[in-house]
């Protein structure tokens, strides 16, 4: 079956990288022809003139040498934040447009386009590792959509569209993206979702009607949080929205171990270390106290911070590893003595590898666009609410995890989710 898979990728966030890898891996293992379709998000549509200016500027940047870049940076330091960092500060989410890049479409036909694009978007070692993982290692068959004609052609070529996983339906996670709701797909092509996440306690009124219209054509909908089940059943007047696990669950610990063994780490990994992976930075003071508490509790002094957004942030007086790719992320988490994080996927992998960990919420519960719903969901399902660090002096988080009990629940969820994925595809 020809399946077109739609979710976030390529992406520097390692959980995002790995959920897309996992679903693609499982679908291909089932014997399907899977093509990953993507575009680059734009919060506001750009005029051709503006886009040309940006294009010329970036081409010049791509052509100058690394030495010249260093000289320029010494004169002027500019900090560029990702789009997602500004989302959630407003009550009304951004509406993203489907890109229409006729110029890039034309240039993509030339052999020089791929090397220039690589230098354009993937300028440091970590980004080059993400590029290798995404485009060179055979993990995905990638298809970028540039123009309206591309959208029409990819629909004609598809037997089935699948959206998911990750927070693709969270309108505060980068904005409301019509691609993630398959708005370009006509009603004659089958659409389903697997483990798509809203990760919000409520759906913003400003996008509710549009979301309802887009999702009404989905024959099956499977999501990642119980709250998303409730919201969509109510909004769509359905009773069949299904709760399933994230795709990263679907691979065994052995498969992820083989994946992590592809890591190429540029430093000597200590025998014992605390692994830290924090996606957010709004609660940096809480993270620092948490890591220091873990050091005191475990007696482990070595701390490895893995950074995915090119920030200069170090917790626990440790080492910040800014050159990691997806393979290195899995390897370092798998071999850690203790794990500190604010990440959903780091939690999933800690559970997969039977690690002791402590988690801090990335947002305040009252914050607009807070992504805490997904964490409360996973902790409540496994009876692990005590693993949430409250920064109030309590030590409940130090309790060890009963993995016999947790594994029993997870194994049942995986079996149920795999069966439902097959049902979605073939029914």
C-alpha positions in Angstrom: 0.0 0.0 0.0 1.2 3.5 -0.8 1.2 5.5 2.4 2.0 9.2 2.8 3.1 9.9 6.3 2.8 13.5 7.7 4.3 14.7 10.9 7.1 16.9 12.1 10.4 16.2 10.2 13.2 17.1 9.7 13.4 18.5 13.2 16.2 19.2 15.7 14.1 17.9 18.7 15.2 14.3 19.1 11.9 13.0 20.5 10.2 14.5 17.3 12.9 12.8 15.1 12.4 9.5 16.8 8.6 9.3 16.8 8.6 10.0 13.0 11.4 7.3 12.6 9.4 4.8 14.7 6.1 5.1 12.9 7.8 5.0 9.5 9.8 2.0 10.6 6.7 0.1 11.8 4.7 0.9 8.6 7.6 -0.3 6.4 8.1 -3.4 8.5 4.4 -4.2 7.8 5.2 -4.2 4.0 3.9 -0.8 3.0 5.5 1.7 0.6 5.9 4.7 2.9 6.8 8.2 1.7 7.4 11.0 4.2 6.0 14.3 2.9 7.0 17.6 4.4 7.3 21.3 3.9 8.9 24.1 5.9 6.4 26.0 8.0 5.6 29.7 7.6 3.7 31.6 10.1 3.0 34.4 7.7 2.9 34.2 3.9 5.8 35.9 2.2 5.7 38.0 -0.9 7.9 36.8 -3.8 10.0 39.9 -3.4 10.6 39.3 0.3 11.3 35.6 -0.3 13.8 36.5 -3.0 15.7 38.8 -0.6 15.8 36.1 2.0 16.9 33.5 -0.7 19.7 35.7 -2.0 20.9 36.5 1.5 21.0 32.8 2.4 22.7 31.8 -0.8 25.4 34.3 0.0 25.7 32.9 3.5 25.9 29.3 2.1 28.8 30.3 -0.2 31.0 32.1 2.2 33.6 30.1 4.2 33.4 29.1 7.8 36.3 31.4 8.6 34.4 34.3 7.1 31.3 33.4 9.2 33.4 33.5 12.4 34.7 36.9 11.5 31.2 38.3 11.0 30.0 36.7 14.2 32.7 38.5 16.1 31.3 41.8 14.9 27.7 41.1 15.3 26.0 38.4 17.4 22.4 37.6 16.5 20.3 35.1 18.4 17.6 33.5 16.4 14.8 31.8 18.3 12.8 29.0 16.7 9.2 29.8 15.8 7.9 27.5 18.5 9.5 29.5 21.3 7.1 32.4 20.6 3.9 30.3 20.4 1.8 30.1 23.5 2.4 33.7 24.5 -0.9 34.7 22.9 -4.4 33.5 23.5 -5.0 33.0 19.8 -2.7 30.6 18.0 -1.0 31.5 14.7 -2.5 30.2 11.5 0.3 28.8 9.3 -0.1 28.8 5.5 0.9 26.0 3.1 4.1 27.2 1.5 4.1 27.9 -2.2 7.7 28.0 -3.3 7.9 28.1 -7.1 11.5 29.4 -7.1 12.7 26.6 -4.8 10.7 24.1 -6.9 12.6 25.3 -10.0 16.0 25.2 -8.2 15.4 21.7 -6.8 15.7 20.3 -10.3 19.4 21.1 -10.4 22.1 18.9 -8.8 23.6 21.8 -6.8 20.3 22.4 -4.9 20.8 19.6 -2.3 24.4 20.6 -1.3 23.3 24.2 -1.1 20.2 23.4 0.9 22.3 21.2 3.3 24.7 24.1 3.9 21.7 26.5 4.2 19.8 24.6 6.9 22.4 22.3 8.4 25.4 24.5 9.3 26.8 22.8 12.5 27.7 19.2 13.4 24.5 18.5 15.2 22.4 19.7 12.3 24.5 17.7 9.9 23.9 14.6 12.0 20.1 15.2 11.8 20.5 15.7 8.0 22.4 12.4 7.7 19.8 10.6 9.9 16.9 12.1 7.8 18.2 12.0 4.3 21.2 9.8 3.9 20.8 6.7 6.2 17.8 5.1 4.5 15.5 5.8 7.4 13.0 7.8 5.3 11.9 8.2 1.8 11.4 12.0 1.8 9.3 14.1 -0.5 9.2 17.9 0.0 6.1 19.7 -1.3 6.9 23.1 -2.8 3.8 24.2 -4.8 0.1 23.6 -5.2 0.8 21.2 -8.1 2.9 19.1 -5.7 0.0 18.8 -3.3 -2.3 17.7 -6.0 0.2 15.1 -7.4 1.0 13.6 -4.0 -2.7 13.0 -3.3 -3.1 11.3 -6.7 -0.2 9.0 -5.8 -1.5 8.0 -2.4 -3.6 5.0 -1.2 -3.7 6.4 2.3 -2.6 9.4 4.4 -1.5 9.0 8.0 -0.9 11.9 10.3 1.1 11.5 13.5 2.5 11.3 16.0 3.7 14.2 18.3 2.0 17.5 18.9 1.0 18.1 15.3 -2.6 19.1 16.3 -1.5 21.4 19.2 -2.2 24.9 17.7 0.2 26.4 20.2 3.1 24.2 19.1 4.3 26.2 16.2 0.8 27.3 15.2 -2.2 25.7 13.5 -0.7 23.9 10.5 -3.2 22.9 7.7 -0.7 20.3 6.4 -1.0 18.4 9.7 -4.8 18.3 9.3 -4.5 17.2 5.6 -6.5 20.2 4.4 -5.0 19.7 0.9 -6.4 16.1 0.7 -9.7 15.7 -1.1 -12.5 13.6 0.5 -11.8 10.7 -2.0 -8.5 9.7 -0.3 -8.5 7.8 2.9 -7.1 9.7 5.9 -6.3 8.4 9.4 -4.2 9.5 12.3 -2.0 7.6 14.7 -1.1 9.0 18.1 -1.6 12.6 17.0 -1.4 14.9 20.0 -3.4 18.0 20.9 -1.6 18.3 24.3 -4.1 21.0 25.4 -6.9 20.9 28.0 -9.2 22.7 25.6 -9.2 23.5 21.9 -8.9 27.3 21.2 -12.3 28.6 19.8 -10.5 30.5 17.0 -9.5 27.2 15.3 -12.3 24.8 16.5 -14.5 25.1 13.4 -11.6 24.8 11.0 -10.3 21.8 12.9 -13.7 20.2 12.9 -14.1 20.5 9.2 -10.6 19.1 8.5 -10.9 16.1 10.8 -14.4 15.2 9.6 -12.9 13.4 6.6 -10.7 11.1 8.8 -12.1 7.6 8.8 -10.2 6.7 11.9 -8.6 8.9 14.6 -6.1 7.6 17.2 -4.5 10.1 19.6 -1.9 10.1 22.3 -3.7 11.5 25.4 -7.0 10.6 27.0 -8.0 14.3 27.1 -7.5 14.5 23.3 -9.9 11.5 23.0 -12.6 13.4 25.0 -12.1 16.7 23.2 -12.3 15.2 19.7 -15.3 12.8 20.5 -17.2 15.9 21.7 -16.1 18.2 18.9 -16.7 15.7 16.1 -19.8 14.1 17.6 -18.0 10.7 17.5 -17.5 7.9 20.0 -14.7 6.0 18.2 -11.6 8.2 18.8 -9.0 5.8 20.1 -6.2 6.2 22.7 -2.9 4.7 21.5 0.7 4.9 22.6 3.4 7.0 20.9 5.1 5.2 18.0 8.4 5.1 19.9 6.8 2.5 22.2 6.3 0.1 19.2 10.0 -0.7 18.8 11.5 -3.1 21.3 14.3 -2.1 23.7 16.6 -4.4 21.5 15.7 -2.5 18.4 16.4 0.8 20.1 19.6 -0.6 21.5 20.8 -1.4 17.9 19.7 2.1 16.8 21.8 3.7 19.6 24.9 1.6 18.7 25.2 3.7 15.6 26.2 6.7 17.8 29.5 8.5 17.1 30.3 10.4 20.3 33.2 12.8 20.2 34.2 12.5 23.9 34.8 9.7 26.4 31.6 8.8 28.1 32.0 8.3 31.9 31.0 5.0 33.5 28.4 6.7 35.7 26.6 9.9 34.8 23.3 11.8 35.1 21.7 12.4 31.7 19.8 15.7 31.3 17.6 16.6 28.4 15.5 19.7 28.7 13.5 21.0 25.7 12.2 24.1 27.5 14.1 26.8 29.2 11.4 28.9 31.0 11.9 27.0 34.3 15.7 26.8 34.1 16.0 27.6 37.8 13.8 24.6 38.7 15.8 22.3 36.4 19.0 23.4 38.1 17.7 22.7 41.6 16.4 19.3 40.4 19.7 18.2 38.9 21.5 19.3 42.1 19.1 17.3 44.2 19.7 14.3 42.0 23.4 14.7 42.4 23.1 14.8 46.2 20.6 11.8 46.2 22.6 9.5 43.9 26.2 10.6 44.7 26.9 10.8 41.0 29.0 13.9 40.1 29.2 13.6 36.3 26.4 15.3 34.4 25.9 15.2 30.6 23.5 17.8 29.3 22.3 17.2 25.7 21.2 20.3 23.9 19.0 20.3 20.7 18.3 24.0 20.2 21.9 25.3 20.1 21.6 27.0 23.4 24.5 27.6 25.8 22.8 26.1 28.9 24.5 23.8 31.4 22.9 22.2 34.5 24.5 20.7 37.5 27.9 22.0 36.6 28.1 19.3 34.0 29.1 19.0 30.3 26.8 20.3 27.6 27.0 18.1 24.5 25.8 20.2 21.5 26.9 17.9 18.7 24.6 15.0 19.4 22.3 13.6 16.7 19.4 11.1 17.2 21.7 8.1 17.6 23.8 9.8 20.3 20.6 10.9 22.1 19.4 7.3 22.4 22.8 5.9 23.3 23.5 8.4 26.1 20.0 8.0 27.6 20.2 4.2 27.4 23.5 4.1 29.3 22.8 6.8 31.9 22.7 6.0 35.6 19.9 8.5 36.2 17.8 10.7 33.9 16.5 14.3 34.4 14.2 15.8 31.8 11.2 17.9 30.9 10.6 15.8 27.7 7.7 13.5 26.9 9.9 11.3 24.7 12.8 11.2 27.1 10.3 9.8 29.6 9.1 7.2 27.1 12.7 6.1 26.5 13.6 6.1 30.2 10.6 3.7 30.7 11.7 1.6 27.7 15.2 1.2 29.1 14.1 0.8 32.7 15.8 3.9 34.0 15.3 5.7 37.2 14.4 9.3 36.5 12.8 12.5 37.6 10.7 14.9 35.5 10.0 18.6 35.7 7.0 20.1 33.9 8.1 22.4 31.0 5.3 24.9 31.6 3.3 26.3 34.4 -0.2 24.7 34.3 -1.8 28.1 34.0 0.3 29.1 31.0 -1.5 29.6 27.7 -0.3 26.8 25.4 1.0 24.7 28.3 2.0 21.2 27.2 1.6 19.6 30.6 -1.5 17.6 29.7 0.5 14.9 27.9 2.7 14.4 30.9 -0.1 14.2 33.5 -1.7 11.6 31.1 1.4 9.3 30.9 2.2 9.6 34.6 -1.3 8.8 35.7 -1.6 5.8 33.4 1.4 4.2 35.0 1.0 5.4 38.6 4.1 7.5 38.4 2.9 10.9 39.4 5.5 10.9 42.2 8.2 11.1 39.5 7.1 14.7 38.8 9.5 17.1 40.5 7.4 19.7 42.4 10.3 21.9 43.7 8.8 22.0 47.1 11.4 20.1 49.1 9.5 16.8 49.0 11.5 13.6 48.1 8.7 11.4 46.7 10.5 11.5 43.3 13.3 9.4 44.9 11.1 6.3 45.1 12.1 3.6 42.7 9.9 2.4 39.9 8.2 -1.0 40.0 9.0 -1.9 36.4 7.2 -5.3 36.6 3.9 -3.4 37.2 4.7 -0.6 34.6 5.8 -3.1 31.9 2.6 -5.1 32.3 0.6 -2.0 31.5 2.8 -0.9 28.6 2.9 -4.3 27.0 -0.9 -4.4 27.0 -1.0 -0.9 25.5 1.5 -1.7 22.8 -0.4 -4.8 21.7 -3.7 -2.9 21.6 -2.1 0.0 19.7 -0.5 -2.2 17.1 -3.8 -4.0 16.5 -5.6 -0.7 16.1 -3.0 0.6 13.7 -3.5 -2.4 11.5 -7.3 -2.0 11.8 -7.0 1.7 10.7 -4.9 0.8 7.7 -6.8 -2.1 6.4 -10.4 -1.2 7.2 
